[in-house]
């Protein structure tokens, strides 16, 4: 049976008190609606329609061609929102997931379990529910003696007996697609809010003799809908814990999981150790047997196997196997290290590639550079890549040696095995095997330092008079 999905993402989210539309607020580095879309995709949804309203263009820009879209111009309730997908989906046979775009913690495993119950029971609708010790504020799910759902009662409408029911409606459903749109045509807005409620479909199904089932999740986090910053922070903490647990179960060591921040799309190999204070963001991929941290900040980077990174920042860069970075290094976008490279303390790289075995051990800047194999770049060396208008490239061949406090004025090339003496400012190419020295000859002036000091003391004494 075909699986379809409708994601409700049209709400403005006034309680967020933000210029950003609610479903685009991030949880673990991904907008909430992105988590929801991934969930329905993993549940094998063949067609997904996102209902947009407030911030429609921003939501569509983020999701792109991952979904189809229907516009809810006026916010007239959840039933009205789902109805906007009718033109796209009404003719389809299948099971339709209806889920809110602000429920990032719902898992695909749970959706699949709800789908299984829905199909096996022949239900017209199956509701994802949860059981809370204190269900105050939630709509209660009232079941009959056979376990099927009789009705959903909002908090304000509960009788004393119904108020004691702990099973609540999470707002996620599976519907028989054709029966859903037929029932929506019967929903009215005759209520205090003047809105069309999706929950009214349950009563319509019951009156038509249809079965409505409920699946109670054991993970209470899946019931969280994010309506304000408090709930956003709660969802963030729960998602972080879930992500960290997944990595732990896959063979990653987190020395202190509570002080380790790993976003949703990060991948980490087995036997890698993550030390406290580490932040792993975006689409970062880390190999096996690495040591990351303490206090490493890595974003959208590819890290090989056996890499060590300490107290460093890496963004949109590649670090090859068995390389080391840090402490206190900064690899800016476009940096690429080969196998067995070393980037030491207070080194900055930007749009620079270093081939296997090359080293920049300390206090240097290498930008817009192509560096060969087994090159040593000394302390305080700089590739001078910018003239105030344009960027230029420095090329350094295999086995070259660049001494301390060298300026390489790009564009410039050092050939294989070239040797640049410390303190040089290089403005011309250095052929392979040549030694370059470009500095003034040292001149010592006997006793001149004493004269300078005496002159300074005399000037200071005169100023005090």
N, C-alpha and C positions, 0 to 999 in steps of 0.2 A: 504494500500500500504506500502510495506517495506521501512524503512528508513535506508540508508547507510551513511557513512561519510568518507571523505578523509581529513586528516590533514596534511598540508604542513609544515614540520619541518626539512628540510634539509639544510637550509641556515647557513652559518658560522657567519654572523653578524659582519663583519669587523669594522663597525662604532661603535660597542659597546666597541672596544679596550679592549678586555678581553680574558683571557684564557678559560673562561666558554662559552659554546655554547649558542647562542642567546636565544633559546626557553627555556633554563634552568635558565635564570635570573628570580628572584622571584618578584612577585607583591603580596603584602599582605601575605607574608609568603609561597606562593605556586609558583613553576615554571610556567611561562606563559603557556606552553603546557599543564600543569595540569588543569589550568582554562578552556582551550579550550576543553580538553577531557571531563571534567565534563559537559560543555555546551552541547556537542553533545549526551552525555549519557542521560542527562535530556530531550533532544529532542527525546528520544527513538530510538537512532541509534542501529540497530541490529548487524551491523558489522562496525567496525571502522578500517581503514587502515591509519597508520601514515607513511608518506614519510620521510625517514631519509637519511641523507647524511653526512655532517660534524658532528662529535660527535655522530655518530649513536649508538655506544655502550653505551655511557652515557645516551642518551635519552631512549634507550630500558631498561637500568637498572632502570631508574626512573619509567617508565610507567609499566614495567613488562608485565603481561598477560592481562592488560586492553585493549590491542589493537593488531592488526596484523601489520606487518611491510613490507615495500617495500623499497629497496635501490635505491636512485638516485646517481649513481657513479659520474656523471658529472653534473654540475649545468647548464642546458641548457634552463632554463626558466620555467615559471609556467605550461605551457601546457605540457612540457616534464615531469615535476614532477608528474602531475596527471596521465599521461600515464603509470607511473611505477606501478600503482595499477591495470592495465588492467588484468594481469594474475589472480588476486584474485577476481575482481569484475565484469569483463565484462559480464559474463553470468547471472548476477542478474537482476531481474525486480524490479524497485523501484525508489525512489527519493534519489539522492545523494547530501549530503551537502559537499561542498568544502570550507574549511576555513583555514586560515593561523594560524600557531602555535604561532605567535607573536601578536595575537589580543585577549588579555585576558578579554576585557571588553564587548565582545559580549555576550548577555544573551540568555538563552534557550527560554524565552518567545518570544523574537524577532524571533529566528529561527523557532519556531512553527507558528508564524504569517506569515513568508515567505513561509513556507510549505503549509499553508492553501491557500494562494493566488496561489501558484504554482499548486496545485491540482485542485482548483476550476476553474482556467482559462485554464487548459489543456496545459500549456506552456511547451516548451522543456527546457527552462532555466528561472530562476527568480533570479534577482540580488538584494542583499541588498545594498541600497543606503542611502545617507544622504545629507542634503542641508546646505551648508555653506555660510555665508555672504561673505567670501573670500575663494573661492575654488582653489586658485592658487596652482599649483603643483599636483593637482589630475586629474585623467581621468574623463571627463565629460560624463554623461549619456544623450544621445539625444533620446527623445521620439517622436513618431509620433502623429498625430491628435487623434488617438484612445487611446493614453496613453501607448501603447506598446513601448518597446525599439527598436529603429532603429539601433543604433550603440553606441559604446563607443569610445571616441576620447581622446587620450593622450594630455596633456597640450601643448606640442611642436607642435602638429599637428592641433590645434584648429584654426578655422577661427575667426575673430573678433566677429561674432555673437555667435559662439559656446563657446568662452571664457567667454561670459557673463552668460552662464548657470551655475546655482549654485548647481545643483544636481550632486553628485560625486559617483564614484564606490568605495565601501569599500573593495572589494576583497573577499567578502563572497557570495557564490552562492548556489542555488539549481538546480540540473540538473535531467532530465530524464536519468537514468543511462545508458541504452543501446544507446540512442542518443548521450550522451556525448562521449563515446569511439568511436562511428562511426564518429563523427565530428572531434575528435582529430586526426584521421588518415589522415584528409585532411589539417591539419595545417602545414604550412611551416615556415622555419626560414629566409625567404627573407625580412630581415629588418636590420637596422643599427647595431643592437646588435648581429645578428646571432642567435637569440633565438626563441623558440617556445612559443608563448604567449597564455595563456588560453582565453584572451579576444577575440582572433580571432574566437573562437567558436561562438560568438554572430553573426558575419557577415555570417558565414557558415549556421547557423540556418535560418537567414533571407533569404538567397539566396535559401534555400530549402523550403521556405514557412512556416517555423515554427514560433510559437509565442514566443517572449521573453518578460517577464514582469519584473517589478522592484517594490520593496517594500521600501519606504523611512522611515527610523527610525526617531523617534523624539528625541532619545538619541544620541547626537553627539559623546559621549564617545565611542560608539560602532565602530566608524570609525577609531579609533586610532590603527595604527600598530606600534609596538615598534622597531625602527631601531637604536636608540642611547640612551645614558644615559639621555638625556633631555626628550625624550619621555617616558623612563622608569619611571622617577620621576613624570611626568605628569600622567601616568597611575596609579602609586601608590597612588597619591593624590585623583584621581577620585574613585579608588576602595575603599580606606579608607572611603571616604564620603558615598559611596553606602552602605558599610557594616554597618557603624554607623547608617545611616538612617534606615536600616532594623531592627536593634536592638531597636531603639527608637520606631518604629511603633509596635514592639512586646512587649512593656511595660517595657523596660529597661530605667533607667534614666542615662544620661551622663551629668554630671555637666558642663563639657566643652568638647564638641565633638572634637574640633580642637586640643586638647592636649591629646586625648585618642587614643591609637593605638590598634586596634583589627584585628587579622588576619582572613583569609577567613573561616577557619574551626571551629572557636570558637563558642560555644553555651552558651547562657545566659538566665536564667529564669526571669520571670516577677517580677517586683518590686525590682529588684536588682539595687543598686545605684553605679555607677562607678565614682570615683573622678579623678581629673586631674593628668596627669603624669603616668597613668596606662598603662601597656603593657600586652596584652593578646595574647598568641602565640600558634601555633600548634593546637593540638586537645583538647585544654582546654574546660572543661564543668563546668559551674558555675550554681548553683541552684537558687532558688527564695529567695527573701528577704535578700540578702547579701549586705554588704557594703565593696566595694573593693577600696583600695587606701585611701589617695593619694599615688602615686609613688609605686605601686605594680607591680612586674614583675613576671608573671605567665606563665609557659610553660608546655604543655602536662600534665596538672593536672586536677584532679576531685575534685571539691569544692561542698560541700553539701548545704543545705538550711540554711539560717540564720547565715551565717559565716561572720566574720569581719576580714579583712586583711589590715594592714597599713604598709607602708614603708618596704615591705618585698619581698624576692625572693623565689619563689616556683617552683620546676622543677620535673616533673614526679613523683608526689606525690598525696596522697589522704587526704583531710581534711573533717572530718565528720560534720554532722549537728551541728549548734549552737556552733561551736568552734571559737576561736579567735587566730590570729597569728599576732605578732608584737607589737610594732614597731621594725624594724631592725632585723627581724629574717630571717634565711636562711634554708629552707627545701630542702635538696638535694635529688637526685633520690632515690626512694625506701622508702620514709617516708610515714607513714600512721597514721592519727589521727582518733580516734573514735568520739563518740558524746560528745559534751560539754568539749572538751579539751582546754587547754590554753597553748600557746607558747608565751613567753614574749620577752622582748627586749634583743638583742644580744645573742639569743639562736640559735644554729646550730644543726640540725638533719640530719642524713644520714643513710639510710637503717634501719630505726628504726620504730617500730609500738608502738603506745600508745593506750591503750584501753580507754573506756568511762570514762570521768571525771578526767583524769590524767593531771598534770600540771608541766610544766618546765618554771618557771616564768621569770628567767633572768640569763644571763651570764653563760650559761652552754653548754656543748657539749654532745650529746647523739647519738652515732653511733653504728651500728650493735647490736641493742638492741631490746628486746621484753619486753614491759612494760605493766603490768596489769591495772586493773581498780582502779580509785581513788588513784593513786600514786602521792605523792608530791616529786619532785626533786628540791633541794634547789639551791641557788645562787652559781655559780662557781663549780658545780659538773661536773665530767667528767667520761665517760665510756672510759677507756684506752683500745682501741680495737686492737691496732697494735703493734707488737713487732719488726717491721722492716722487717719482712718476711711474716707474715700471719696475717689475720684478725680473731678476736675471738668475740663470742657473749656474751653479758650480759643479764641475765634474771631477771626481777624484778616482784614479785608476787603482787596480789591485796592488796590495802590498805597499802602498804609499805611506809616508810618515809626515804628519803635520805637527810641528813643535808647539810648545806653549805660547800663548799670547800672539798668535798669528792671525792676521786679517787677510781673507781671500776675497778680493774685490771682483765680484761677478760682473759679466760672464768671464769665467776663467777655467782652464783645464789643467789638472795635474796628471801626468802620465803614470803608467804602471811603475811602481818602485821609486817614484819621485820622492825627494826628501826636502822639506821646507824647514829651515832653521828657525828656532824660537825667536819671537819678537819681530818677525818679518811682516811686511805689508806687501802682498803679492798682487800685482796688477797685470802681469803677462803670463801666458801659458808656461808651464814647466814640463819639458819633454820627459819621456820615460827614462828612468835611471839618472836624471840630473839632480843636482843639489842647488836649491835656490836660497839666497840670502839677500834680504832687502831691508837694511836698517842703517842708520848713520853710524860712522866709526866713532867709538867712544873717545872722548877727550877729558882728561883729568886736569884741573886747574889747581896747582898747589896752594894751600892756605886760603882758598877763596871762600870756603864754608865758614871759616872763622870771621872773615871780613863781613859776610852777610849778617851773621849773628850780632856782631858789634854794632853795625849800622842800625839793626832793628832795635837793639837796646837803647841806643842813643835817641832814636826817634820816640820811643816810648817814654823816656825820661823827660824830654822836651814837652811832650803833650801833657804831663802832669803839672808842669809849672803854671 
